[in-house]
Amino acid sequence: MTEGKEQSKMLGQLISKAWSDESFKARLLSDPMSVMKGNGIAVPEGITVKAVENTEEVFHLVIPPKPSKELSDPDLDQVAGGGAPLCTADGNSRAAFL
């Protein structure tokens, strides 16, 4: 498994634990870097991690950094896949699409 896939798997495990353990979720929201490091997820020097929670009423839209170079057509195809359904914590799709 690549390092990126392993980190994604580990982040998924953190989220799963936060769904089932309210005190863990509270720690993850208040001090995500410590919780991540304590669970074997490397946080590079100089990076700040902020954890937020989507709810039934609130959806956080994360805007990634602007690319440093113009994207090629194949690159644009990778990021412009269309709308994605909003999902609730129990995995049910909402009717709205982004």
Summary of the structure (lengths in Angstrom):
residues: 98
radius of gyration: 16.0
end to end distance: 30.9
largest distance: 45.4
contacts: 157
relative contact order: 0.09
helix: 42%
strand: 8%
